[in-house]
Amino acid sequence: MQPASRMNQIPPYLFLELDKLVAKQRQLGRDVISLGIGDPDRPTIPVAVDALKLAVDNPDTHRYPNYLGSEAFRQSISHWYHQRFGVDLDPASEVIGLIGSKEGIAHLIWAMAGPGDIVLVPDPAYPVYHTQSILAGAQSYPLPLTAENQFLPDLNAIPEDIWNRAKILWLNYPNNPTGAVATREFYQEAVRLCLLHDVLLASDGAYLDIGFDGYRAPSLLEIPGAKEIAIEFYSLSKPFNMTGWRIAAAVGNPQAIGLLGTLKSNLDSGPFTAIQDAARATLESNPWPFIQSMNQLYQDRRDLAVQALNNMGIAISPPRSTFYLWFQAPFGMTSQEATNYFVHHADVVLTPGEAYGKHGEGWLRISLTIDTLRLQEGLDRMARALRDHPPA
């Protein structure tokens, strides 16, 4: 059996490979601590669980859902955006329900880009932007994110001939994997350039509700003129501990929302209605106290881990958002060398930066979505390894 040639162009999915690594070590009897995958460890917000229990008892929720998301769910997203960001959205034309942001991101690329087109992709970045561009037959053009530029791409350095072939510019702030945040001035420049070149500006807002030390991330759609050229992905996975539920929304430019809806309706049938009902109940329940409690937990873990890493001689400043720490591999190791080192000498799994792109080489990512005591144990093991088995 011969697969399609396009399959030769994409690597195995990063987090699937991390799962395999953890499983392999545990089969060998090792007590592995995984700090690799950003999957919240705390229970889902209770209002969602209670609402889901009620919804699944309603036979109507077990029929085919609305392809674009139920009217009630889209209304709740619209109300949340007005309340949270001061952004007004027409639920009928500027909101669409998704089976998680990942599928929406992938489908948007397929709807917008094809052979001969360019997709502007940050590097390092969530791998889906790049892999789906390649699968769609387009070219993925990397935009370096460097510490010197606060992990923001230099949009004015993009050559004019690249802008002329580009169909989408991807942004992701607060950022995975770096934890960086974007300023309003940066967003204003991104909107200006995308309007000038007629390029869809796509914002992956998976971490919009995570913030520390009083920081609250803005929506890209708060910028005047953004809805003329931009679409944003909002996920309930990270703020409400619902990664397994697969529920999100895309909001913004009506034409982009319409194209995404046309493609999706030919590929899937929308999120399970009962899950949409639970998501709606969550957004309508004044969930900010829950978000704040989770942010405090992640902030405490961040502070613990930042201090521990600095004590190891690994310099890192505390990020203002996400539940990730992004730092340079110690002793000049490559990302993969450092990952292998900590697996074999500490039974700790980290994420190698090279998996996020060329400019992630030499960096590592820690996820804070693990019980605090296990996080402390993992950091202690890393410190002991560096002390007792320093890399050659």
Contacts in CASP RR format, 6 or more apart in sequence:
PFRMAT RR
TARGET T0000
AUTHOR 0000-0000-0000
METHOD contacts of the structure
MODEL  1
MQPASRMNQIPPYLFLELDKLVAKQRQLGRDVISLGIGDPDRPTIPVAVD
ALKLAVDNPDTHRYPNYLGSEAFRQSISHWYHQRFGVDLDPASEVIGLIG
SKEGIAHLIWAMAGPGDIVLVPDPAYPVYHTQSILAGAQSYPLPLTAENQ
FLPDLNAIPEDIWNRAKILWLNYPNNPTGAVATREFYQEAVRLCLLHDVL
LASDGAYLDIGFDGYRAPSLLEIPGAKEIAIEFYSLSKPFNMTGWRIAAA
VGNPQAIGLLGTLKSNLDSGPFTAIQDAARATLESNPWPFIQSMNQLYQD
RRDLAVQALNNMGIAISPPRSTFYLWFQAPFGMTSQEATNYFVHHADVVL
TPGEAYGKHGEGWLRISLTIDTLRLQEGLDRMARALRDHPPA
6 134 0 8 1.000
6 135 0 8 1.000
6 137 0 8 1.000
9 134 0 8 1.000
9 135 0 8 1.000
10 131 0 8 1.000
10 134 0 8 1.000
10 135 0 8 1.000
11 131 0 8 1.000
13 127 0 8 1.000
14 127 0 8 1.000
14 351 0 8 1.000
14 355 0 8 1.000
14 356 0 8 1.000
15 37 0 8 1.000
18 34 0 8 1.000
18 36 0 8 1.000
18 37 0 8 1.000
18 349 0 8 1.000
18 351 0 8 1.000
19 37 0 8 1.000
21 343 0 8 1.000
21 349 0 8 1.000
22 32 0 8 1.000
22 34 0 8 1.000
22 349 0 8 1.000
25 32 0 8 1.000
25 343 0 8 1.000
25 347 0 8 1.000
25 349 0 8 1.000
26 32 0 8 1.000
30 347 0 8 1.000
31 347 0 8 1.000
32 343 0 8 1.000
32 347 0 8 1.000
32 348 0 8 1.000
32 349 0 8 1.000
33 347 0 8 1.000
33 348 0 8 1.000
33 349 0 8 1.000
33 370 0 8 1.000
33 374 0 8 1.000
33 377 0 8 1.000
33 378 0 8 1.000
33 381 0 8 1.000
34 348 0 8 1.000
34 349 0 8 1.000
34 370 0 8 1.000
35 348 0 8 1.000
35 349 0 8 1.000
35 350 0 8 1.000
35 351 0 8 1.000
35 366 0 8 1.000
35 367 0 8 1.000
35 370 0 8 1.000
35 375 0 8 1.000
35 378 0 8 1.000
36 349 0 8 1.000
36 350 0 8 1.000
36 351 0 8 1.000
36 365 0 8 1.000
36 366 0 8 1.000
36 367 0 8 1.000
37 351 0 8 1.000
37 367 0 8 1.000
37 369 0 8 1.000
38 323 0 8 1.000
38 324 0 8 1.000
38 367 0 8 1.000
38 369 0 8 1.000
39 243 0 8 1.000
39 367 0 8 1.000
39 369 0 8 1.000
40 237 0 8 1.000
40 238 0 8 1.000
40 241 0 8 1.000
40 243 0 8 1.000
40 294 0 8 1.000
40 323 0 8 1.000
40 369 0 8 1.000
41 369 0 8 1.000
41 370 0 8 1.000
41 371 0 8 1.000
42 241 0 8 1.000
42 294 0 8 1.000
42 297 0 8 1.000
43 49 0 8 1.000
43 241 0 8 1.000
44 240 0 8 1.000
44 241 0 8 1.000
44 242 0 8 1.000
44 245 0 8 1.000
45 240 0 8 1.000
45 241 0 8 1.000
45 242 0 8 1.000
45 282 0 8 1.000
45 287 0 8 1.000
45 290 0 8 1.000
47 281 0 8 1.000
47 282 0 8 1.000
47 285 0 8 1.000
47 287 0 8 1.000
48 236 0 8 1.000
48 240 0 8 1.000
48 242 0 8 1.000
48 245 0 8 1.000
48 278 0 8 1.000
48 279 0 8 1.000
48 281 0 8 1.000
48 282 0 8 1.000
49 278 0 8 1.000
50 281 0 8 1.000
51 277 0 8 1.000
51 278 0 8 1.000
51 280 0 8 1.000
51 281 0 8 1.000
51 282 0 8 1.000
52 274 0 8 1.000
52 275 0 8 1.000
52 277 0 8 1.000
52 278 0 8 1.000
54 277 0 8 1.000
55 61 0 8 1.000
55 273 0 8 1.000
55 274 0 8 1.000
55 275 0 8 1.000
55 277 0 8 1.000
55 278 0 8 1.000
56 62 0 8 1.000
56 274 0 8 1.000
58 274 0 8 1.000
60 273 0 8 1.000
61 272 0 8 1.000
61 273 0 8 1.000
61 274 0 8 1.000
61 277 0 8 1.000
62 273 0 8 1.000
62 274 0 8 1.000
63 273 0 8 1.000
64 269 0 8 1.000
65 269 0 8 1.000
65 270 0 8 1.000
65 271 0 8 1.000
65 272 0 8 1.000
65 273 0 8 1.000
65 276 0 8 1.000
66 270 0 8 1.000
66 273 0 8 1.000
67 261 0 8 1.000
67 264 0 8 1.000
67 265 0 8 1.000
67 269 0 8 1.000
67 270 0 8 1.000
68 74 0 8 1.000
68 96 0 8 1.000
68 97 0 8 1.000
68 261 0 8 1.000
68 264 0 8 1.000
68 265 0 8 1.000
68 270 0 8 1.000
69 96 0 8 1.000
69 97 0 8 1.000
69 270 0 8 1.000
69 271 0 8 1.000
69 276 0 8 1.000
70 273 0 8 1.000
70 276 0 8 1.000
70 277 0 8 1.000
70 280 0 8 1.000
71 91 0 8 1.000
72 276 0 8 1.000
72 277 0 8 1.000
72 280 0 8 1.000
73 97 0 8 1.000
73 249 0 8 1.000
73 271 0 8 1.000
73 276 0 8 1.000
73 277 0 8 1.000
73 279 0 8 1.000
73 280 0 8 1.000
74 91 0 8 1.000
74 92 0 8 1.000
74 95 0 8 1.000
74 96 0 8 1.000
74 97 0 8 1.000
74 249 0 8 1.000
75 91 0 8 1.000
75 280 0 8 1.000
76 279 0 8 1.000
76 280 0 8 1.000
76 283 0 8 1.000
76 284 0 8 1.000
77 89 0 8 1.000
77 91 0 8 1.000
77 95 0 8 1.000
77 97 0 8 1.000
77 234 0 8 1.000
77 249 0 8 1.000
77 251 0 8 1.000
77 283 0 8 1.000
78 88 0 8 1.000
78 89 0 8 1.000
78 90 0 8 1.000
78 91 0 8 1.000
78 94 0 8 1.000
78 95 0 8 1.000
79 283 0 8 1.000
79 284 0 8 1.000
80 234 0 8 1.000
80 283 0 8 1.000
81 87 0 8 1.000
81 88 0 8 1.000
81 89 0 8 1.000
81 219 0 8 1.000
81 221 0 8 1.000
81 234 0 8 1.000
81 251 0 8 1.000
82 88 0 8 1.000
82 89 0 8 1.000
84 209 0 8 1.000
84 219 0 8 1.000
85 218 0 8 1.000
85 219 0 8 1.000
85 221 0 8 1.000
85 222 0 8 1.000
86 222 0 8 1.000
87 219 0 8 1.000
87 221 0 8 1.000
87 222 0 8 1.000
87 251 0 8 1.000
89 95 0 8 1.000
89 221 0 8 1.000
89 251 0 8 1.000
89 252 0 8 1.000
90 254 0 8 1.000
93 254 0 8 1.000
93 257 0 8 1.000
93 258 0 8 1.000
94 227 0 8 1.000
94 251 0 8 1.000
94 252 0 8 1.000
94 253 0 8 1.000
94 254 0 8 1.000
94 257 0 8 1.000
95 249 0 8 1.000
95 250 0 8 1.000
95 251 0 8 1.000
95 252 0 8 1.000
95 257 0 8 1.000
96 249 0 8 1.000
96 250 0 8 1.000
96 251 0 8 1.000
96 257 0 8 1.000
96 258 0 8 1.000
96 260 0 8 1.000
96 261 0 8 1.000
96 264 0 8 1.000
97 247 0 8 1.000
97 248 0 8 1.000
97 249 0 8 1.000
97 250 0 8 1.000
97 270 0 8 1.000
97 271 0 8 1.000
97 276 0 8 1.000
98 104 0 8 1.000
98 233 0 8 1.000
98 247 0 8 1.000
98 248 0 8 1.000
98 249 0 8 1.000
98 250 0 8 1.000
98 264 0 8 1.000
98 270 0 8 1.000
98 271 0 8 1.000
99 246 0 8 1.000
99 247 0 8 1.000
99 248 0 8 1.000
99 268 0 8 1.000
99 270 0 8 1.000
99 271 0 8 1.000
100 235 0 8 1.000
100 237 0 8 1.000
100 246 0 8 1.000
100 247 0 8 1.000
100 248 0 8 1.000
100 271 0 8 1.000
101 204 0 8 1.000
101 205 0 8 1.000
101 206 0 8 1.000
101 233 0 8 1.000
101 234 0 8 1.000
101 235 0 8 1.000
101 237 0 8 1.000
101 248 0 8 1.000
102 128 0 8 1.000
103 246 0 8 1.000
103 264 0 8 1.000
103 268 0 8 1.000
104 233 0 8 1.000
104 248 0 8 1.000
104 250 0 8 1.000
104 260 0 8 1.000
104 264 0 8 1.000
105 128 0 8 1.000
105 129 0 8 1.000
105 132 0 8 1.000
105 202 0 8 1.000
105 204 0 8 1.000
105 233 0 8 1.000
106 128 0 8 1.000
106 132 0 8 1.000
107 260 0 8 1.000
107 263 0 8 1.000
107 264 0 8 1.000
107 267 0 8 1.000
108 168 0 8 1.000
108 202 0 8 1.000
108 231 0 8 1.000
108 250 0 8 1.000
108 256 0 8 1.000
108 259 0 8 1.000
108 260 0 8 1.000
109 119 0 8 1.000
109 129 0 8 1.000
109 132 0 8 1.000
109 133 0 8 1.000
109 136 0 8 1.000
109 138 0 8 1.000
109 168 0 8 1.000
110 132 0 8 1.000
110 135 0 8 1.000
110 136 0 8 1.000
110 263 0 8 1.000
111 256 0 8 1.000
111 259 0 8 1.000
111 260 0 8 1.000
111 261 0 8 1.000
111 262 0 8 1.000
111 263 0 8 1.000
112 167 0 8 1.000
112 168 0 8 1.000
112 200 0 8 1.000
112 256 0 8 1.000
112 259 0 8 1.000
113 119 0 8 1.000
113 133 0 8 1.000
113 136 0 8 1.000
113 137 0 8 1.000
113 138 0 8 1.000
113 167 0 8 1.000
113 168 0 8 1.000
114 136 0 8 1.000
114 137 0 8 1.000
114 138 0 8 1.000
114 167 0 8 1.000
115 137 0 8 1.000
115 138 0 8 1.000
116 137 0 8 1.000
116 138 0 8 1.000
116 139 0 8 1.000
116 165 0 8 1.000
117 137 0 8 1.000
117 138 0 8 1.000
117 139 0 8 1.000
117 165 0 8 1.000
117 166 0 8 1.000
117 167 0 8 1.000
118 138 0 8 1.000
118 139 0 8 1.000
118 140 0 8 1.000
118 141 0 8 1.000
118 162 0 8 1.000
118 165 0 8 1.000
118 166 0 8 1.000
118 167 0 8 1.000
119 129 0 8 1.000
119 133 0 8 1.000
119 136 0 8 1.000
119 138 0 8 1.000
119 139 0 8 1.000
119 140 0 8 1.000
119 141 0 8 1.000
119 166 0 8 1.000
119 167 0 8 1.000
119 168 0 8 1.000
119 170 0 8 1.000
120 141 0 8 1.000
120 143 0 8 1.000
120 158 0 8 1.000
120 162 0 8 1.000
120 166 0 8 1.000
120 168 0 8 1.000
120 169 0 8 1.000
120 170 0 8 1.000
120 199 0 8 1.000
121 129 0 8 1.000
121 130 0 8 1.000
121 133 0 8 1.000
121 140 0 8 1.000
121 141 0 8 1.000
121 142 0 8 1.000
121 143 0 8 1.000
121 170 0 8 1.000
122 129 0 8 1.000
122 142 0 8 1.000
122 143 0 8 1.000
122 145 0 8 1.000
122 153 0 8 1.000
122 170 0 8 1.000
122 171 0 8 1.000
122 172 0 8 1.000
122 175 0 8 1.000
123 142 0 8 1.000
123 143 0 8 1.000
123 144 0 8 1.000
123 145 0 8 1.000
123 356 0 8 1.000
123 357 0 8 1.000
123 358 0 8 1.000
123 359 0 8 1.000
123 360 0 8 1.000
124 145 0 8 1.000
124 177 0 8 1.000
124 178 0 8 1.000
124 353 0 8 1.000
124 356 0 8 1.000
124 357 0 8 1.000
124 359 0 8 1.000
124 360 0 8 1.000
124 363 0 8 1.000
125 145 0 8 1.000
125 170 0 8 1.000
125 172 0 8 1.000
125 176 0 8 1.000
125 177 0 8 1.000
125 356 0 8 1.000
125 357 0 8 1.000
126 172 0 8 1.000
126 176 0 8 1.000
126 177 0 8 1.000
126 204 0 8 1.000
126 356 0 8 1.000
127 355 0 8 1.000
127 356 0 8 1.000
127 357 0 8 1.000
129 140 0 8 1.000
129 170 0 8 1.000
129 172 0 8 1.000
129 204 0 8 1.000
130 140 0 8 1.000
130 357 0 8 1.000
133 139 0 8 1.000
133 140 0 8 1.000
134 140 0 8 1.000
138 167 0 8 1.000
139 165 0 8 1.000
141 158 0 8 1.000
141 162 0 8 1.000
141 166 0 8 1.000
142 357 0 8 1.000
142 358 0 8 1.000
142 359 0 8 1.000
143 153 0 8 1.000
143 154 0 8 1.000
143 155 0 8 1.000
143 158 0 8 1.000
144 153 0 8 1.000
144 154 0 8 1.000
144 359 0 8 1.000
145 151 0 8 1.000
145 152 0 8 1.000
145 153 0 8 1.000
145 175 0 8 1.000
145 178 0 8 1.000
145 180 0 8 1.000
145 359 0 8 1.000
146 359 0 8 1.000
150 180 0 8 1.000
151 175 0 8 1.000
151 178 0 8 1.000
151 179 0 8 1.000
151 180 0 8 1.000
152 180 0 8 1.000
152 182 0 8 1.000
152 186 0 8 1.000
153 171 0 8 1.000
155 169 0 8 1.000
155 189 0 8 1.000
155 190 0 8 1.000
155 193 0 8 1.000
156 189 0 8 1.000
156 193 0 8 1.000
158 166 0 8 1.000
158 193 0 8 1.000
163 193 0 8 1.000
163 197 0 8 1.000
163 199 0 8 1.000
164 197 0 8 1.000
166 197 0 8 1.000
166 199 0 8 1.000
167 199 0 8 1.000
167 200 0 8 1.000
168 199 0 8 1.000
168 200 0 8 1.000
168 201 0 8 1.000
168 202 0 8 1.000
169 190 0 8 1.000
169 193 0 8 1.000
169 194 0 8 1.000
169 199 0 8 1.000
169 200 0 8 1.000
169 201 0 8 1.000
169 202 0 8 1.000
170 202 0 8 1.000
170 204 0 8 1.000
171 182 0 8 1.000
171 190 0 8 1.000
171 201 0 8 1.000
171 202 0 8 1.000
171 203 0 8 1.000
171 204 0 8 1.000
171 220 0 8 1.000
172 203 0 8 1.000
172 204 0 8 1.000
172 205 0 8 1.000
172 206 0 8 1.000
173 180 0 8 1.000
173 181 0 8 1.000
173 182 0 8 1.000
173 203 0 8 1.000
173 205 0 8 1.000
173 217 0 8 1.000
174 180 0 8 1.000
174 181 0 8 1.000
174 182 0 8 1.000
174 205 0 8 1.000
174 207 0 8 1.000
174 208 0 8 1.000
174 210 0 8 1.000
174 211 0 8 1.000
174 217 0 8 1.000
174 320 0 8 1.000
174 321 0 8 1.000
174 322 0 8 1.000
175 181 0 8 1.000
175 182 0 8 1.000
175 207 0 8 1.000
175 322 0 8 1.000
176 206 0 8 1.000
176 207 0 8 1.000
176 322 0 8 1.000
176 324 0 8 1.000
177 324 0 8 1.000
177 326 0 8 1.000
177 351 0 8 1.000
177 353 0 8 1.000
177 356 0 8 1.000
177 360 0 8 1.000
177 363 0 8 1.000
177 365 0 8 1.000
178 319 0 8 1.000
178 324 0 8 1.000
178 326 0 8 1.000
179 207 0 8 1.000
179 319 0 8 1.000
179 320 0 8 1.000
179 321 0 8 1.000
179 322 0 8 1.000
179 324 0 8 1.000
179 326 0 8 1.000
180 319 0 8 1.000
181 215 0 8 1.000
181 217 0 8 1.000
181 319 0 8 1.000
181 320 0 8 1.000
181 321 0 8 1.000
182 217 0 8 1.000
182 218 0 8 1.000
184 218 0 8 1.000
184 222 0 8 1.000
184 223 0 8 1.000
187 218 0 8 1.000
187 220 0 8 1.000
187 222 0 8 1.000
187 223 0 8 1.000
187 226 0 8 1.000
188 223 0 8 1.000
190 201 0 8 1.000
190 220 0 8 1.000
191 201 0 8 1.000
191 220 0 8 1.000
191 223 0 8 1.000
191 224 0 8 1.000
191 225 0 8 1.000
191 226 0 8 1.000
191 229 0 8 1.000
191 230 0 8 1.000
193 199 0 8 1.000
194 200 0 8 1.000
194 201 0 8 1.000
194 229 0 8 1.000
194 230 0 8 1.000
195 225 0 8 1.000
195 228 0 8 1.000
195 229 0 8 1.000
198 229 0 8 1.000
199 229 0 8 1.000
200 229 0 8 1.000
200 230 0 8 1.000
200 231 0 8 1.000
200 253 0 8 1.000
200 256 0 8 1.000
201 220 0 8 1.000
201 226 0 8 1.000
201 229 0 8 1.000
201 230 0 8 1.000
201 231 0 8 1.000
202 230 0 8 1.000
202 231 0 8 1.000
202 232 0 8 1.000
202 233 0 8 1.000
203 219 0 8 1.000
203 220 0 8 1.000
203 221 0 8 1.000
203 230 0 8 1.000
203 231 0 8 1.000
203 232 0 8 1.000
203 233 0 8 1.000
204 232 0 8 1.000
204 233 0 8 1.000
205 232 0 8 1.000
205 233 0 8 1.000
205 234 0 8 1.000
205 235 0 8 1.000
206 233 0 8 1.000
206 235 0 8 1.000
206 237 0 8 1.000
206 238 0 8 1.000
207 217 0 8 1.000
207 238 0 8 1.000
207 321 0 8 1.000
207 322 0 8 1.000
207 323 0 8 1.000
208 217 0 8 1.000
208 219 0 8 1.000
208 234 0 8 1.000
208 239 0 8 1.000
209 217 0 8 1.000
209 238 0 8 1.000
209 239 0 8 1.000
209 291 0 8 1.000
210 217 0 8 1.000
210 238 0 8 1.000
210 239 0 8 1.000
210 294 0 8 1.000
210 295 0 8 1.000
210 298 0 8 1.000
210 321 0 8 1.000
210 322 0 8 1.000
210 323 0 8 1.000
211 217 0 8 1.000
211 295 0 8 1.000
211 298 0 8 1.000
211 299 0 8 1.000
211 320 0 8 1.000
211 321 0 8 1.000
212 295 0 8 1.000
212 298 0 8 1.000
212 299 0 8 1.000
212 302 0 8 1.000
212 318 0 8 1.000
212 319 0 8 1.000
212 320 0 8 1.000
212 321 0 8 1.000
213 299 0 8 1.000
213 318 0 8 1.000
213 320 0 8 1.000
215 320 0 8 1.000
215 321 0 8 1.000
217 321 0 8 1.000
219 232 0 8 1.000
220 226 0 8 1.000
220 230 0 8 1.000
220 232 0 8 1.000
221 227 0 8 1.000
221 230 0 8 1.000
221 232 0 8 1.000
221 251 0 8 1.000
221 252 0 8 1.000
223 230 0 8 1.000
226 252 0 8 1.000
227 252 0 8 1.000
227 253 0 8 1.000
228 253 0 8 1.000
229 253 0 8 1.000
230 252 0 8 1.000
230 253 0 8 1.000
231 250 0 8 1.000
231 251 0 8 1.000
231 252 0 8 1.000
231 253 0 8 1.000
231 256 0 8 1.000
231 257 0 8 1.000
231 260 0 8 1.000
232 250 0 8 1.000
232 251 0 8 1.000
232 252 0 8 1.000
233 248 0 8 1.000
233 249 0 8 1.000
233 250 0 8 1.000
234 248 0 8 1.000
234 249 0 8 1.000
234 250 0 8 1.000
234 251 0 8 1.000
235 247 0 8 1.000
235 248 0 8 1.000
236 242 0 8 1.000
236 245 0 8 1.000
236 247 0 8 1.000
236 248 0 8 1.000
236 279 0 8 1.000
236 282 0 8 1.000
236 283 0 8 1.000
237 243 0 8 1.000
237 244 0 8 1.000
237 245 0 8 1.000
237 246 0 8 1.000
237 247 0 8 1.000
237 248 0 8 1.000
238 323 0 8 1.000
239 287 0 8 1.000
239 291 0 8 1.000
239 294 0 8 1.000
240 282 0 8 1.000
240 287 0 8 1.000
240 290 0 8 1.000
240 291 0 8 1.000
241 294 0 8 1.000
242 279 0 8 1.000
245 275 0 8 1.000
245 278 0 8 1.000
245 279 0 8 1.000
246 271 0 8 1.000
246 275 0 8 1.000
247 271 0 8 1.000
247 275 0 8 1.000
247 276 0 8 1.000
247 278 0 8 1.000
247 279 0 8 1.000
250 256 0 8 1.000
250 257 0 8 1.000
250 260 0 8 1.000
251 257 0 8 1.000
264 270 0 8 1.000
297 372 0 8 1.000
298 323 0 8 1.000
298 368 0 8 1.000
300 372 0 8 1.000
301 323 0 8 1.000
301 368 0 8 1.000
301 372 0 8 1.000
301 375 0 8 1.000
302 318 0 8 1.000
302 319 0 8 1.000
302 323 0 8 1.000
302 325 0 8 1.000
302 368 0 8 1.000
303 318 0 8 1.000
304 372 0 8 1.000
304 375 0 8 1.000
304 376 0 8 1.000
304 379 0 8 1.000
305 325 0 8 1.000
305 366 0 8 1.000
305 368 0 8 1.000
305 375 0 8 1.000
305 379 0 8 1.000
306 316 0 8 1.000
306 317 0 8 1.000
306 318 0 8 1.000
306 325 0 8 1.000
308 376 0 8 1.000
308 379 0 8 1.000
308 380 0 8 1.000
308 382 0 8 1.000
308 383 0 8 1.000
309 316 0 8 1.000
309 325 0 8 1.000
309 327 0 8 1.000
309 379 0 8 1.000
310 316 0 8 1.000
311 383 0 8 1.000
312 330 0 8 1.000
312 382 0 8 1.000
312 383 0 8 1.000
312 386 0 8 1.000
313 330 0 8 1.000
314 327 0 8 1.000
314 328 0 8 1.000
314 330 0 8 1.000
315 327 0 8 1.000
315 328 0 8 1.000
316 325 0 8 1.000
316 326 0 8 1.000
316 327 0 8 1.000
319 325 0 8 1.000
319 326 0 8 1.000
323 367 0 8 1.000
323 368 0 8 1.000
323 369 0 8 1.000
324 365 0 8 1.000
324 366 0 8 1.000
324 367 0 8 1.000
324 368 0 8 1.000
325 365 0 8 1.000
325 366 0 8 1.000
325 368 0 8 1.000
326 363 0 8 1.000
326 364 0 8 1.000
326 365 0 8 1.000
327 363 0 8 1.000
327 364 0 8 1.000
327 366 0 8 1.000
328 362 0 8 1.000
328 363 0 8 1.000
328 364 0 8 1.000
329 335 0 8 1.000
329 337 0 8 1.000
329 338 0 8 1.000
329 362 0 8 1.000
329 363 0 8 1.000
329 364 0 8 1.000
330 338 0 8 1.000
330 386 0 8 1.000
330 391 0 8 1.000
331 390 0 8 1.000
331 391 0 8 1.000
332 362 0 8 1.000
333 341 0 8 1.000
333 362 0 8 1.000
333 391 0 8 1.000
334 354 0 8 1.000
334 361 0 8 1.000
334 362 0 8 1.000
335 352 0 8 1.000
335 353 0 8 1.000
335 354 0 8 1.000
335 355 0 8 1.000
335 360 0 8 1.000
335 361 0 8 1.000
335 362 0 8 1.000
335 363 0 8 1.000
335 364 0 8 1.000
336 352 0 8 1.000
336 354 0 8 1.000
337 391 0 8 1.000
338 350 0 8 1.000
338 352 0 8 1.000
338 362 0 8 1.000
338 364 0 8 1.000
339 349 0 8 1.000
339 350 0 8 1.000
339 351 0 8 1.000
339 352 0 8 1.000
339 364 0 8 1.000
341 385 0 8 1.000
341 391 0 8 1.000
342 348 0 8 1.000
342 349 0 8 1.000
342 350 0 8 1.000
342 382 0 8 1.000
342 385 0 8 1.000
343 349 0 8 1.000
345 385 0 8 1.000
345 389 0 8 1.000
346 378 0 8 1.000
346 381 0 8 1.000
346 382 0 8 1.000
346 384 0 8 1.000
346 385 0 8 1.000
347 381 0 8 1.000
348 378 0 8 1.000
348 381 0 8 1.000
348 382 0 8 1.000
350 364 0 8 1.000
350 365 0 8 1.000
350 366 0 8 1.000
351 364 0 8 1.000
351 365 0 8 1.000
351 366 0 8 1.000
351 367 0 8 1.000
352 364 0 8 1.000
353 360 0 8 1.000
353 361 0 8 1.000
353 362 0 8 1.000
353 363 0 8 1.000
353 364 0 8 1.000
353 365 0 8 1.000
354 360 0 8 1.000
354 361 0 8 1.000
354 362 0 8 1.000
356 365 0 8 1.000
368 375 0 8 1.000
END
